[in-house]
Amino acid sequence: MKDARYHAFHILKIYYQKKDRLKTVRDNYFKNHTLSQNELNRSLVLSNEVVRWAGRLDYWINLKLDKSLRKLHPSIHLLLKLGYYEVLMDNAIPIHAAVNSWVELTKIIMGKKFVGLVNAVLRKSKQIDPTKRENGQSNGEWFSYPNWMVDNWILQFGEERALALCEYFNKTTHKDIRINTGQFRLETVINEIDSLGISWERIASSDQFIRIQSGLGRLIKSNLFKLGMFNMQDRASGAVVELLDPQAGETILDVCAAPGTKSGYIIERMKGDGQVFASDISWSRMNKGKMRSKDLDEPIEWLNKDATCDEFPMADRILIDAPCTGTGVIGRHPDIRWRREIGDARSMAHIQMEILTNMAQYVKPRGTIIYSTCSLESEENWNVVKSFLKLNNNFNLKSGKNFVPKSWLNSNQCLETFPPRDKVDGMFAAHLRKK
């Protein structure tokens, strides 16, 4: 019996054993196993949501155990998490059917020894009201985040905004695409999308970006994607390139660029006229970007370089899409919340400062650097920019008011989106101008 539950269990087992990204584990699993479309879709939902809600699920399971959760066999722990998710949080499956299915799967995976335990603990789940927060249940246990992460956000944003952030990242993620108006007429692409029966809506701040409501899988499999008529890109990510404001005929560096989504947007805005060098420290990620650029016939030169220390060509504009903790995209990648530890933002800030300091050598006089992250943490964002400006008096901070939506600018006139308010990913970008 190899159904979606079976596949979701094995995806998550590999994920917890390897400590790799959930998406990477799942993509590799799907490549190596033949699943029907329904099995693939369902195992994707189960693996994503069990990781997203792991904190709350563990809290509930712990209430119904006679021993510590830590003493459970890892596979039994995982089977119970999957079962509790289906019973308590997923209305698609009748409770008795979910319980019976996970009991049977336990028998297949673990043998008869643990069937009684799994059956008993799953049946106790019926005593839980999934809509009711228990007295004494911490913010982390209820919203399903590490407590330290929620506490940090409360210090930074205040309790109301921090909890709104936690709640927003637990909802279904929006999916934006950027239409390639550099090569195709907007109306032509929209008509093609409509002909596929895709449901979409406009985004107020841009004609070029639209939000897909249903049919994304069909759209990605279509010739529209293969021909480069559109690319997957969050609206806030696109705003970073708009802040860079690349011009025809310029030389542009995009460092830490793979898989090259922003690089593609840069070349589109330059109408293909100029030089774009995209680089990444990861050979495999760089090659993925290189292959996509080749497929779309984009004149982007890819380089395998370390932005903290390697040499680069002199450029009119540099985009630093810095490696970061990624807390601004937790809604899209739920595993990020569990892969981060206290102090990671500080460690990242050290690397970010090294990149910014090194790359500052390669921007021409009166040239522009855009320093960007998809982090919400001030340590990685304004604090890095502030430290750089203190040490480099030949750079000024410029306002982004003429380039991005005004409501997305913070008090320092840097791009800084807040996901629950702006309904986009959490993105930060500062416009630095060399004197």
Helices and strands as residue ranges (DSSP letters): H 4-18, H 22-32, H 37-52, H 54-63, G 69-71, H 74-89, H 95-110, G 112-114, H 115-124, G 125-127, H 139-143, H 147-157, H 159-169, E 175-179, H 186-195, E 199-203, E 206-214, H 216-221, H 223-226, E 230-232, H 235-244, E 251-255, H 261-269, E 275-280, H 283-295, E 300-304, E 315-321, G 327-329, H 336-339, H 344-359, G 360-362, E 363-373, H 382-391, E 395-398, G 406-408, E 415-416, H 419-422, E 428-434
